[in-house]
Structure formats: structure tokens, C-alpha cells
């Protein structure tokens, strides 16, 4: 619940209530502070000269009473304002404040620069096409003094309103909650009587609107007869100016029952006593409870946002709205919003791209650094590959030679010699990588010629310097060649299946004895 302070500037001092307002508009009064003649030293009259000192003393009294600062609503007495009921032709709502203030200024005897004017519309009750409003006028120096006092007290001023309007708000709350009876005739007006040792106020309210209000001077409380005469005078005055709304009852704000019974016996209309603090602050003396009606009314009006008069924020003329202009402004606002969102999105995309570029540049730099670090290894690897290229794949070579060798009758290999050829020690060149020499026996030279042709003509790319030699006796042959290195995938020969030749009697024996032993072993 939000906390607020309600302050009533009475003729004999200050009444203040600390209360809270819920979101649903429920009002609760927690504490009441009185600073009047009854407490001994009353506050000085509020003026521009005394406002600062008065505010400082008020701040100290709030501190002593344990009341924390909060936004404040202020009520001023009926005698501090001027009320004028105005009638004017029906005008648009945007022009009404100017019309009302113009008529109010015409009837003023003071300069418009010295006053603050606010107004509240009234129910019509007049011929069609005419409007009524109650204009309320307050001197600017009093408003400035109130603002200065609240500033010195450390309080935020929310509203300044006449006391009769605060009392009307309190009466509406009491009737809605069943704390005060409704008028017997629907739509009838009711009168309220606010009493104090230094004067009072007589106010007539109908449907929450203040229809009539007068200040009661202090001398009328000298005796019961003078008070009764003053009440009758006010009833007569109201009847003469507002007879179309007869009074249904009189509500007297008091808790001790001092005046209500006597007024009830003397007046021709119902009289009800009403305690505005019923259910709140039970420790407050009964003689002061009735005087707090305006304090409760200020909180009620603020909670329901129905404060009719507020000199802090008076009604101002409103500029008329062109529907086409409103649409144009809406379209322009939408376009500006889309442009802004597009700019934000573009900026985000550019920022994201720039961040990605930075990351890629860092990645590129890292890779370049890695390449520099790996350059020695790459050179060594290239040297190893070149060294490997100088060698011959002997397994594949043996495989090809096996396929290439003639498998005829009487053809036998006796020796296969293979050796690597080192690079030239001076030039480092290596035209050929290896040398192969194959010796075999054959019944004729056809096998040797065939093998020579295979190497010299068929595979000259891989073999150079192919030589065929016949060794005595004529059945021994030798084939030699220089071998060029080649990658494994270029070894494409696939030996066919063949029937191995009869190897009995091989190798031939050099003597008869050796031949017999050899035959025995071969068998």
C-alpha cells in the first residue's frame, strides 16, 4: 500500500493524518497529528515569510511523532477561496478551460496574475445547450507559501484543494460503506456541518458535487442559540439559490454527540452524527475526531482519482487532435522504429562480420606460423621422398622377373644378382638406380633372345643397357640390365599359372659320384 500524508490548514493550527491507500482504492488512517492551540503553542499564520520556519518545525514534529515523510495532500479552508458558479454555452472539451477561466476573470476584482483558477463541471439542470461549472479561485501567494512550507518540511506536494471538496469525498465514502445513511429521496442533496472551536463550514453536496458552501465564523459557537440560528440562515440561503434540489438530511461531523441531538430537535430535517475516523485511530480524543473529515476526504479523493479541484495541477486547455495527423505521426513513428531496428540489425551484422574477419585473420596468421614452423620438416620429408625415389622396389622387381622368365623345358636359372648403383660422388647424379644380372641354362638361345627382347624393346623405359651374353659351354646364358626406379603402381605384371619343369637331374653333377648322390637327393 502507498503511504500519503493529508494536511488541513485550520484557523487555529494544523491537522495531519498519515494513511495508506491500496491498489483497490481502500483507505486506512494510521496516525493523526494535531498542532493547535490546544497543544500549547500554535503554529504561526502561514505566509511567504513564515513558510520556511513553519515547514522546519513541522518536519521536527513529524520526526518526534515517528511519522515518515511521504507525498502530501493539503486542504485549505472555505474562507481562503472564492467560489463562482458559471454558466456558458456548450463548447468542445478542449476549449472549456479557457471559456471558464475567461468568465471567472471577468467577475474578479483582483488581477488574474495574482490568483490560481481551477474549476469542476456540474450536472446540467439547465436548458439544453448550456453548461454549468463551479470555478474556485485561490491567491497565488498562499499556494506559494504552501509549496515553500512543504519543501522545507521535506514533503512532496501533490494537491491543494478546498476543504468542502475533501468533506464531500469523505461523505461519499461513508455512504458507500454504510457508515452514513443515504438520503431517503434519490438524487436529493445533503448538508454537512464541520465544527471546531474557531469556526466551521456548512456545505451542501449532491451526487458528490459541492452545490453550496459557507464559512461559519467563530462567534456563532458562543451559544447553542447562535449556532442554531446560523444553521437555519444557511439552510434558508441554500433554499433560495438551489431550491430545485431539496435537502434530505444534515450530517454533523462529531463523535461526542454534543450538537447533533439538539439540532435534530430544532430542525425540520433528519440530522445524523458521523465520525469520519470510525474504525481508525481509537486513541484520538472524541472532540478532535469530527474535525478530521477533510483529512480522510483527501485520502479518499486521491485514492479514487476524483479530486475535483487541485490548484497544483489546475485544468488546462487541451489541443484538439487531428485524426489524420495522429495517423501520420503513428506512421512516421512506425517508420522511424523500423529504420532504427534496421540500423540496429545492420550494425549487428556488420559487427558480427568484422568479428568473423578478425577471427579468420587470426586463423590465417596461426596457419602461416605453423607453415613456417613446418618448413624444415617439409624439406626433410621432400629429401626423404627423393632418397626413396632412388631406390628400387626389389619385391616387385623379383615378382616381374619371375613372370618375365621363360618357363620352357630345360630352362633353369642358375644365378640372380641385384645391386644398387650409388649416385656419382662428384656430381650426385644417379642415371640408374640398380643393376640386375640373370644367369640361366637353356637348350638353345630362344629363351635368351625372348628375355632380351622383353627388356630391350618391351620395357625399355625401366631397363637400360640390356646385354645378352653366351657363356661356354653354349647352354649357359646371361642377361644384364640397368634398372630405373618406378613407383609401385607401375608394376602391372601378373604371372600366369604354369607347370614347373621337371627339376630332376638339376643341377648337373660335376662327376659321376656327385651325380649319383645328387640323383639320390632329388629323388
C-alpha positions as CSV (number, residue, x, y, z in Angstrom):
1,X,0.0,0.0,0.0
2,X,1.2,3.5,-0.9
3,X,1.7,6.0,2.0
4,X,0.4,9.6,2.0
5,X,0.0,12.5,4.3
6,X,-3.1,14.6,4.5
7,X,-2.8,18.1,6.0
8,X,-5.6,20.5,6.9
9,X,-4.7,24.2,7.4
10,X,-7.2,25.2,10.1
11,X,-7.6,28.7,11.6
12,X,-6.1,27.5,14.9
13,X,-3.2,25.3,13.5
14,X,-2.6,22.2,11.5
15,X,-4.2,18.8,11.5
16,X,-2.3,16.0,9.8
17,X,-3.1,12.3,9.1
18,X,-0.7,9.6,8.0
19,X,-2.5,7.0,5.9
20,X,-2.1,4.4,3.2
21,X,-4.0,3.7,0.0
22,X,-4.3,0.2,-1.6
23,X,-4.4,-0.5,-5.3
24,X,-8.1,-1.2,-5.0
25,X,-8.7,2.3,-3.5
26,X,-9.1,1.2,0.1
27,X,-8.1,3.9,2.6
28,X,-6.6,3.4,6.0
29,X,-5.7,6.1,8.5
30,X,-2.8,5.0,10.7
31,X,-1.9,8.1,12.8
32,X,-3.2,11.7,13.4
33,X,-1.0,14.6,14.5
34,X,-2.6,17.8,15.8
35,X,-0.7,21.1,16.2
36,X,-3.2,23.6,17.5
37,X,-3.8,26.0,20.4
38,X,-4.9,23.0,22.5
39,X,-1.3,21.7,22.5
40,X,0.0,24.9,23.9
41,X,2.0,26.7,21.2
42,X,0.1,27.0,17.9
43,X,2.0,27.4,14.6
44,X,2.3,30.9,13.2
45,X,-0.1,32.0,10.4
46,X,1.1,30.6,7.1
47,X,2.6,33.3,4.9
48,X,5.5,33.5,2.5
49,X,7.7,34.9,5.3
50,X,6.8,32.2,7.8
51,X,6.6,29.2,5.4
52,X,10.2,28.1,5.8
53,X,10.2,28.2,9.6
54,X,6.8,26.6,9.7
55,X,8.0,23.8,7.4
56,X,11.1,23.1,9.5
57,X,9.1,22.9,12.7
58,X,6.6,20.6,11.0
59,X,9.4,18.3,9.9
60,X,10.7,18.1,13.5
61,X,7.2,17.4,14.8
62,X,6.7,14.6,12.3
63,X,10.1,13.1,13.3
64,X,9.1,13.3,17.0
65,X,5.8,11.6,16.3
66,X,7.5,8.8,14.3
67,X,5.8,9.8,11.0
68,X,8.0,9.2,8.0
69,X,7.9,11.7,5.1
70,X,5.5,10.9,2.3
71,X,3.7,12.8,-0.5
72,X,1.2,15.3,1.0
73,X,-2.3,16.5,0.1
74,X,-3.3,19.8,1.6
75,X,-6.8,21.3,2.3
76,X,-7.5,25.0,2.8
77,X,-10.5,26.5,4.4
78,X,-13.6,27.9,2.7
79,X,-12.6,31.4,3.7
80,X,-9.4,31.1,1.8
81,X,-11.0,30.6,-1.6
82,X,-13.6,32.2,-3.8
83,X,-16.3,30.1,-5.5
84,X,-18.3,31.2,-8.5
85,X,-20.9,29.2,-10.3
86,X,-20.7,29.9,-14.0
87,X,-23.0,29.2,-17.0
88,X,-21.8,29.2,-20.5
89,X,-22.7,27.8,-23.9
90,X,-21.7,24.2,-24.8
91,X,-18.2,24.2,-26.2
92,X,-15.8,21.5,-27.1
93,X,-13.9,20.0,-24.1
94,X,-10.6,21.3,-25.5
95,X,-11.9,24.9,-25.2
96,X,-13.9,24.7,-22.0
97,X,-11.0,25.6,-19.6
98,X,-10.4,28.8,-21.5
99,X,-14.1,29.7,-21.5
100,X,-14.5,29.1,-17.8
101,X,-11.4,31.0,-16.8
102,X,-12.3,33.9,-19.0
103,X,-15.7,34.2,-17.4
104,X,-14.2,33.8,-13.9
105,X,-11.6,36.6,-14.6
106,X,-14.3,38.9,-15.8
107,X,-16.1,38.8,-12.4
108,X,-12.8,39.1,-10.4
109,X,-11.8,42.3,-8.7
110,X,-8.2,41.1,-8.4
111,X,-5.5,40.8,-11.1
112,X,-5.5,37.4,-12.9
113,X,-1.8,37.2,-12.3
114,X,-2.3,37.1,-8.6
115,X,-4.7,34.1,-8.5
116,X,-4.9,30.4,-9.5
117,X,-8.2,29.3,-11.1
118,X,-9.5,25.8,-11.3
119,X,-13.0,24.5,-11.9
120,X,-15.2,21.4,-11.8
121,X,-18.1,20.8,-14.1
122,X,-21.6,20.5,-12.5
123,X,-24.6,18.5,-13.5
124,X,-26.6,20.4,-16.0
125,X,-30.1,21.1,-14.6
126,X,-30.3,23.9,-17.2
127,X,-31.8,24.2,-20.7
128,X,-30.3,22.2,-23.5
129,X,-27.0,23.7,-24.9
130,X,-25.9,25.4,-21.6
131,X,-23.3,24.2,-19.2
132,X,-22.5,24.8,-15.5
133,X,-19.2,24.8,-13.7
134,X,-18.0,25.8,-10.3
135,X,-14.9,28.0,-10.6
136,X,-12.7,28.1,-7.5
137,X,-10.1,30.8,-7.0
138,X,-7.0,30.8,-4.7
139,X,-4.4,33.5,-4.2
140,X,-1.0,32.6,-5.7
141,X,0.8,33.9,-2.6
142,X,-1.0,31.3,-0.4
143,X,-0.2,28.5,-2.9
144,X,3.5,29.6,-3.0
145,X,3.6,29.6,0.8
146,X,2.2,26.1,0.9
147,X,4.7,24.9,-1.6
148,X,7.5,26.6,0.4
149,X,6.4,25.1,3.7
150,X,6.2,21.5,2.2
151,X,9.7,21.9,0.6
152,X,11.1,23.0,4.0
153,X,9.4,20.0,5.7
154,X,10.8,17.6,3.1
155,X,7.4,16.7,1.7
156,X,6.3,16.3,-1.9
157,X,3.2,18.4,-2.6
158,X,0.6,16.5,-4.7
159,X,-2.5,18.6,-4.3
160,X,-4.1,21.7,-2.8
161,X,-7.9,21.6,-2.6
162,X,-10.6,23.5,-0.7
163,X,-11.8,21.8,2.4
164,X,-15.5,21.5,1.3
165,X,-14.5,19.2,-1.6
166,X,-12.5,17.0,0.7
167,X,-15.5,16.8,3.1
168,X,-17.7,15.8,0.1
169,X,-15.3,13.0,-0.8
170,X,-15.4,11.7,2.8
171,X,-19.2,11.8,2.8
172,X,-19.4,9.7,-0.4
173,X,-17.1,7.1,1.1
174,X,-19.1,6.9,4.3
175,X,-22.4,6.5,2.4
176,X,-20.9,3.9,0.1
177,X,-19.6,1.9,3.0
178,X,-22.8,2.2,5.1
179,X,-21.2,4.4,7.7
180,X,-23.6,7.2,6.9
181,X,-27.2,6.9,5.7
182,X,-28.2,7.6,2.2
183,X,-30.9,10.3,1.6
184,X,-34.4,9.0,1.6
185,X,-35.1,10.6,-1.8
186,X,-32.8,9.5,-4.6
187,X,-30.9,12.5,-6.0
188,X,-31.6,14.7,-3.0
189,X,-28.9,17.0,-1.6
190,X,-27.5,16.6,1.9
191,X,-25.8,19.2,4.1
192,X,-22.7,18.7,6.1
193,X,-21.7,20.6,9.2
194,X,-18.0,20.7,10.2
195,X,-17.5,22.3,13.6
196,X,-14.5,23.5,15.6
197,X,-13.8,25.9,18.5
198,X,-12.6,28.5,16.0
199,X,-15.3,28.2,13.4
200,X,-16.8,25.7,11.0
201,X,-18.2,25.1,7.5
202,X,-21.6,24.4,6.1
203,X,-21.6,22.5,2.8
204,X,-24.3,21.1,0.6
205,X,-23.4,18.1,-1.5
206,X,-25.4,16.3,-4.2
207,X,-24.1,13.2,-6.0
208,X,-20.6,14.1,-4.9
209,X,-20.8,17.7,-6.2
210,X,-20.4,20.7,-4.0
211,X,-23.5,22.8,-4.6
212,X,-23.3,25.3,-1.8
213,X,-20.8,26.1,0.9
214,X,-20.3,28.9,3.5
215,X,-17.8,29.6,6.2
216,X,-19.1,29.7,9.9
217,X,-17.4,32.4,12.0
218,X,-16.1,31.6,15.4
219,X,-18.7,33.8,17.3
220,X,-21.6,31.5,16.3
221,X,-20.3,28.9,18.7
222,X,-20.7,31.2,21.7
223,X,-24.1,29.6,22.4
224,X,-26.4,27.0,21.1
225,X,-29.0,29.5,20.0
226,X,-26.5,31.4,17.8
227,X,-25.3,28.2,16.2
228,X,-28.9,27.1,15.5
229,X,-29.7,30.5,14.1
230,X,-26.6,30.3,11.8
231,X,-27.6,26.9,10.6
232,X,-31.1,28.0,9.8
233,X,-29.7,31.0,8.0
234,X,-27.6,28.8,5.8
235,X,-30.5,26.4,5.1
236,X,-32.6,29.4,4.0
237,X,-29.8,30.7,1.8
238,X,-29.4,27.4,0.1
239,X,-33.2,27.1,-0.5
240,X,-33.2,30.5,-2.2
241,X,-30.4,29.5,-4.6
242,X,-30.9,25.8,-5.1
243,X,-34.5,25.0,-4.4
244,X,-34.6,22.5,-7.3
245,X,-32.6,20.1,-5.1
246,X,-34.2,20.0,-1.7
247,X,-32.2,18.9,1.3
248,X,-32.7,15.4,2.5
249,X,-30.6,15.4,5.7
250,X,-27.9,17.2,7.7
251,X,-24.7,15.3,8.7
252,X,-22.8,16.7,11.7
253,X,-19.2,15.6,11.9
254,X,-18.7,14.8,15.6
255,X,-18.0,11.8,17.8
256,X,-19.1,13.0,21.2
257,X,-22.8,13.8,20.3
258,X,-22.6,17.3,21.5
259,X,-24.6,19.2,18.8
260,X,-26.4,16.6,16.7
261,X,-29.2,15.8,19.3
262,X,-30.0,19.5,19.8
263,X,-30.0,20.2,16.0
264,X,-32.2,17.2,15.4
265,X,-34.8,18.5,17.9
266,X,-34.8,22.0,16.4
267,X,-34.6,21.4,12.6
268,X,-37.3,20.0,10.3
269,X,-35.0,17.6,8.5
270,X,-33.1,14.4,9.6
271,X,-29.8,15.1,11.5
272,X,-27.1,12.4,11.7
273,X,-23.9,12.4,13.7
274,X,-20.9,11.0,11.8
275,X,-17.4,10.1,13.0
276,X,-15.1,10.2,9.9
277,X,-12.4,8.2,11.7
278,X,-14.7,5.3,12.6
279,X,-12.5,2.2,12.8
280,X,-9.3,4.3,12.8
281,X,-7.0,5.8,15.4
282,X,-9.2,4.9,18.5
283,X,-6.8,6.7,20.8
284,X,-7.7,10.1,19.3
285,X,-9.9,12.3,21.6
286,X,-13.5,12.5,20.6
287,X,-13.5,16.2,20.4
288,X,-11.0,16.1,17.6
289,X,-12.3,13.2,15.5
290,X,-15.0,15.2,13.8
291,X,-12.5,17.8,12.6
292,X,-10.6,15.1,10.7
293,X,-13.3,14.8,8.0
294,X,-11.2,16.7,5.5
295,X,-8.1,14.6,6.2
296,X,-10.0,11.4,5.4
297,X,-11.6,13.0,2.4
298,X,-8.2,14.0,0.9
299,X,-7.0,10.4,1.0
300,X,-10.3,9.1,-0.4
301,X,-10.3,11.6,-3.3
302,X,-6.7,10.8,-4.2
303,X,-7.3,7.0,-4.0
304,X,-10.3,7.2,-6.3
305,X,-8.7,9.9,-8.5
306,X,-11.8,12.0,-8.1
307,X,-10.2,15.2,-6.6
308,X,-12.5,17.8,-8.1
309,X,-10.2,20.8,-7.5
310,X,-6.4,20.8,-7.5
311,X,-4.6,24.1,-7.5
312,X,-1.2,22.3,-8.0
313,X,-2.4,21.0,-11.4
314,X,-5.4,23.1,-12.5
315,X,-7.3,22.1,-15.6
316,X,-5.6,23.3,-18.8
317,X,-6.8,23.7,-22.4
318,X,-6.2,20.7,-24.5
319,X,-5.1,20.9,-28.0
320,X,-7.5,19.3,-30.5
321,X,-6.2,16.2,-32.2
322,X,-6.4,15.9,-35.9
323,X,-7.1,12.2,-36.7
324,X,-5.1,12.4,-39.9
325,X,-2.2,14.0,-38.0
326,X,-2.4,11.3,-35.4
327,X,-2.2,8.6,-38.2
328,X,0.6,10.5,-39.8
329,X,2.5,10.6,-36.6
330,X,1.8,6.9,-36.0
331,X,3.1,6.0,-39.5
332,X,6.1,8.2,-39.0
333,X,6.8,6.7,-35.6
334,X,6.5,3.2,-37.1
335,X,8.8,4.1,-40.0
336,X,11.3,5.6,-37.5
337,X,11.1,2.4,-35.4
338,X,11.6,0.2,-38.4
339,X,14.5,2.3,-39.5
340,X,16.0,2.2,-36.1
341,X,15.5,-1.6,-35.9
342,X,17.1,-1.9,-39.4
343,X,20.0,0.1,-38.3
344,X,20.5,-1.9,-35.2
345,X,20.2,-5.2,-37.2
346,X,22.7,-3.8,-39.8
347,X,25.1,-2.7,-37.1
348,X,24.8,-6.1,-35.5
349,X,25.5,-7.9,-38.8
350,X,28.5,-5.6,-39.6
351,X,29.8,-6.1,-36.2
352,X,29.4,-9.9,-36.5
353,X,31.1,-9.9,-39.9
354,X,34.0,-7.8,-38.5
355,X,34.4,-10.1,-35.6
356,X,34.4,-13.1,-38.1
357,X,37.1,-11.3,-40.2
358,X,39.2,-10.8,-37.2
359,X,38.9,-14.5,-36.3
360,X,39.8,-15.6,-39.8
361,X,42.8,-13.2,-39.9
362,X,44.0,-14.7,-36.6
363,X,43.4,-18.2,-38.0
364,X,45.4,-17.3,-41.2
365,X,48.2,-15.9,-39.1
366,X,48.3,-19.0,-37.0
367,X,48.4,-21.2,-40.1
368,X,51.2,-19.1,-41.6
369,X,53.1,-19.5,-38.4
370,X,52.5,-23.3,-38.5
371,X,53.7,-23.4,-42.1
372,X,56.9,-21.6,-41.1
373,X,57.4,-24.0,-38.2
374,X,56.9,-27.0,-40.5
375,X,59.1,-25.8,-43.4
376,X,62.2,-27.6,-42.0
377,X,60.2,-30.8,-41.7
378,X,58.8,-30.4,-45.2
379,X,62.3,-30.1,-46.6
380,X,63.4,-33.1,-44.7
381,X,60.3,-35.1,-45.9
382,X,61.0,-34.0,-49.5
383,X,64.6,-35.1,-49.2
384,X,63.4,-38.5,-47.9
385,X,61.0,-38.8,-50.8
386,X,63.8,-38.1,-53.2
387,X,66.0,-40.6,-51.5
388,X,63.2,-43.2,-51.7
389,X,62.8,-42.4,-55.4
390,X,66.4,-43.5,-56.0
391,X,65.7,-47.0,-54.6
392,X,64.2,-50.0,-56.4
393,X,61.3,-51.9,-55.1
394,X,63.0,-55.3,-55.1
395,X,59.9,-57.4,-54.2
396,X,58.1,-56.0,-57.2
397,X,61.2,-56.5,-59.4
398,X,61.5,-60.1,-58.3
399,X,57.8,-60.6,-59.0
400,X,58.1,-59.2,-62.5
401,X,61.3,-61.1,-63.2
402,X,59.5,-64.3,-62.2
403,X,56.7,-63.5,-64.6
404,X,59.1,-62.5,-67.3
405,X,61.4,-65.6,-67.1
406,X,60.8,-68.2,-69.8
407,X,59.2,-71.3,-68.4
408,X,60.3,-73.7,-71.1
409,X,61.6,-77.3,-70.9
410,X,65.3,-77.4,-69.9
411,X,65.4,-73.7,-68.9
412,X,66.8,-73.2,-65.4
413,X,68.0,-70.1,-63.6
414,X,71.4,-70.5,-62.0
415,X,72.1,-67.1,-60.6
416,X,70.3,-63.8,-60.0
417,X,72.5,-60.9,-58.9
418,X,71.0,-57.4,-58.0
419,X,72.9,-54.5,-56.6
420,X,72.1,-50.8,-56.1
421,X,74.0,-48.2,-58.1
422,X,75.1,-45.3,-55.8
423,X,75.0,-41.7,-57.0
424,X,78.1,-40.2,-58.6
425,X,80.3,-39.0,-55.8
426,X,81.2,-35.9,-57.7
427,X,78.0,-34.8,-59.4
428,X,75.5,-36.5,-57.2
429,X,73.7,-37.7,-60.3
430,X,72.2,-41.2,-60.5
431,X,71.0,-42.1,-64.0
432,X,70.1,-45.7,-63.0
433,X,69.3,-47.0,-59.6
434,X,70.3,-50.6,-59.7
435,X,71.9,-53.3,-61.9
436,X,70.5,-56.8,-62.4
437,X,72.2,-59.9,-63.9
438,X,70.5,-63.2,-64.5
439,X,72.3,-66.4,-65.5
440,X,70.4,-69.5,-66.7
441,X,70.7,-72.6,-68.7
442,X,68.7,-73.4,-71.8
443,X,68.8,-76.0,-74.6
444,X,69.0,-73.2,-77.1
445,X,69.2,-69.4,-77.4
446,X,65.4,-68.8,-77.9
447,X,64.8,-68.2,-74.2
448,X,67.7,-65.7,-74.0
449,X,66.5,-63.9,-77.1
450,X,62.9,-63.7,-75.8
451,X,64.1,-62.3,-72.5
452,X,66.4,-59.8,-74.2
453,X,63.5,-58.6,-76.4
454,X,61.2,-58.2,-73.4
455,X,63.7,-56.0,-71.6
456,X,65.2,-54.1,-74.6
457,X,62.1,-53.4,-76.6
458,X,59.1,-54.0,-74.4
459,X,60.2,-52.3,-71.2
460,X,63.0,-50.0,-72.3
461,X,61.5,-47.3,-70.1
462,X,62.6,-49.2,-67.0
463,X,65.6,-51.0,-68.2
464,X,68.7,-49.6,-70.0
465,X,71.9,-51.1,-71.3
466,X,70.4,-54.6,-71.7
467,X,73.0,-57.1,-72.7
468,X,72.8,-60.8,-73.8
469,X,75.9,-63.0,-73.2
470,X,76.5,-66.6,-74.1
471,X,78.8,-68.4,-71.6
472,X,80.7,-71.6,-72.6
473,X,79.5,-74.2,-72.9
474,X,76.8,-72.9,-75.2
475,X,73.9,-73.9,-72.9
476,X,74.7,-71.1,-70.4
477,X,73.4,-67.6,-70.9
478,X,73.5,-64.3,-69.1
479,X,71.2,-61.2,-69.3
480,X,72.2,-58.0,-67.6
481,X,70.5,-54.6,-67.4
482,X,70.5,-51.3,-65.5
483,X,67.2,-50.7,-63.6
484,X,65.4,-47.4,-63.3
485,X,63.2,-46.8,-60.2
486,X,59.5,-46.6,-60.7
487,X,56.5,-46.2,-58.3
488,X,54.7,-49.4,-57.1
489,X,51.6,-48.7,-59.1
490,X,53.6,-49.1,-62.4
491,X,54.4,-52.7,-61.6
492,X,51.5,-54.3,-63.5
493,X,52.6,-57.7,-64.5
494,X,50.6,-60.7,-63.2
495,X,52.3,-64.1,-63.6
496,X,50.2,-66.8,-65.3
497,X,49.9,-70.3,-63.8
498,X,52.4,-72.7,-65.3
499,X,53.6,-76.2,-64.6
500,X,57.0,-76.2,-63.0
501,X,59.6,-78.0,-65.2
502,X,61.0,-81.3,-64.2
503,X,63.8,-80.5,-61.9
504,X,65.3,-84.0,-61.7
505,X,69.0,-84.1,-62.5
506,X,69.3,-80.4,-61.7
507,X,71.8,-79.0,-61.1
508,X,74.0,-81.3,-63.1
509,X,76.8,-83.1,-61.1
510,X,80.4,-82.3,-61.9
511,X,81.4,-86.0,-61.5
512,X,79.7,-89.3,-61.7
513,X,79.9,-89.8,-57.9
514,X,78.4,-86.5,-57.3
515,X,75.7,-87.1,-59.9
516,X,74.6,-90.3,-58.2
517,X,74.4,-88.6,-54.8
518,X,72.5,-85.8,-56.4
519,X,70.0,-88.2,-58.0
520,X,69.5,-89.8,-54.7
521,X,68.8,-86.5,-53.0
522,X,66.4,-85.3,-55.7
523,X,64.5,-88.5,-55.5
